[in-house]
């Protein structure tokens, strides 16, 4: 069919038979060009238990350090979201023993002050910007830490909506801050304490408790299969 | 042709398409389309299950083999428990976390075991939102009717009524824990319209709804100091002399040792089966979506419901190759994104139910109006730049940051260029049959979330999964915890395996595979191929 032939994408970067040489945790392997880092691990026969999760770039399980050919800069990525290229070298990041503060978010009295009790290291940021550079989600992490310390919880919660909690901002911090955990606390506090309560939601909960929909339920649940199907068809 | 050249037709026809309204199919046309093109109706992919509670029922061959599979556990195994608890939750996604938190809140002792890390799940990827009838013009009854219509009238009415009525209080609970749902200017919850729904009802956290909910729930599980067994995969359940559930056996994936947990009740929140790659489909599911809970419950004698029907999400990425199967959120279509074939035409009302939209995409591609990639895949365009044209520049970036970033990594700007999509294996519509407290026909065995069946009928409506997880996670957790006080720990046996194996023998033995699968065997498969997909 002529039509089909014209509707074929000529993919420049598609996975090809061409093999490239990469280094996994210091050891050289040949893998097909363009496959993802996680698939490169499978390709070389490595069982992956730790270091794979959602495979969709959301869970942060596959945080990885990598370097491309002749570039001294060590970068970070999510292994399921990064294609391999010739000369690339990578290692999956092991779990980092960061300290998570424990708190009961609902009973906090002064969440902005409590930040300093829960994470006393937060104000000690020395502005080196390593956390921002380490973030595979391109969050301005350093700016977020400062905004948290200055009490701008709303901005932090918006900036960190992209955070997949991979934790790559933590091992690079010279002040031993775990920025992703600080931001998580701040975002939860923002949601639980500094966001308006939605009035309409309370109204709906009360309506259900008061049985406002009981008559309609009675009518619908008493219907025969056919009546119910006909009724569903009228809902627009 | 170069991809940009092929995309031109989408740009050229955009203005003309914006003036078009595509009516929904009539019920008869809709049925005809689904019967002809939906993968659920490809009979060669199905076979009857030979024995067990669903003997004679048909399901896909991949699942049938696992259900008829043998256990890795031998009957003489030492069952001295390493851990004893009131409630054992298996699975660390949305349903598992909700179950654990609610059970823990009553004072019961809870252990949460998961084969990956806490939170590694499908829930974390849910982008479209969570259906809860909070808008004044909406109601739980309307939510009920929409869901029923979407599920082809096959939904369990009792489960469905419970879900839609408890929705609003779930939203309140999540907000109290700090979940940041999108708001209107007046502070009320912002609602979006989802496919198959008559009213705007989707609560969202931009396109990170699942991630935001899971970040909060995971954090809460840690704050409540609920005992975790991570990297522990459930390989068998335990039963007492009456066949009631009394615990589970795990395999620690780090040291390969068995871990025996005695529990007064067990909640399986093990999720779906996308990684079985039914009918060769790519999947949007997480690494561990291998249907473990179905196999475990089936051997215990739990009945399954609607296990012949699966959801193929209309918009799985087809290009670039690295993103094959990954989801392009339905939110794009909710906000008006068009589906466009190679001729630049729309061919379906984009907000119809997922089964209808998927079937129509398959039809376009099978009838030669698709766009092919050089690796042999085929798809249709999803016109993402239309959103910026319609609602102003920056809309895609603002409303779909996750999507933008995912494609940006491969040099594609979805606010400027349309994306190529094809249906991807997304959700198991059925599962283990449960009652309104999320309990199976096996006493003290609960199943919550995607692993359960009945609620969604034959097609789950977008946004109902996140709510399902929270509602039935909660109900299973509360019911299981409420039994802890009066019940004593039952005996630990694997007697049900004797029964299962005898049954298998009578019907020509097990399928020859060991189930549950735990993780997909990509290592071997990838190594065998030169080209991966």
Interface residues (C-beta under 8 A of the other chain):
Chain A: X1 X3 X4 X6 X7 X8 X9 X10 X11 X12 X13 X14 X15 X16 X17 X32 X34 X35 X36 X39 X42 X43 X44 X45 X46 X47 X48 X49 X50 X52 X53 X54 X55 X56 X57 X58 X59 X61 X81 X82 X83 X100 X102 X103 X104 X105 X106 X137 X138 X157 X161 X162 X163 X164 X165 X184 X187 X188 X189 X190 X191 X192 X195 X196 X197 X198 X199 X200 X201 X202 X203 X204 X205 X208 X213 X216 X217 X220 X221 X225 X228 X229 X231 X232 X233 X235 X236
Chain B: X1 X2 X3 X6 X27 X116 X117 X119 X120 X121 X122 X124 X125 X133 X134 X135 X136 X139 X140 X141 X142 X144 X145 X146 X148 X149 X153 X157 X161 X165 X168 X169 X171 X172 X175 X176 X177 X178 X179 X180 X183 X187 X188 X189 X198 X205 X206 X208 X210 X211 X212 X215 X216 X218 X219 X220 X222 X223 X225 X231 X253 X254 X284 X286 X287 X319 X320 X321 X322 X326 X327 X342 X368 X369 X370 X371 X372 X373 X374 X375 X401 X402 X405 X406 X409 X410 X411 X420 X519 X522 X523 X524 X525 X526 X527 X530 X531 X532 X533
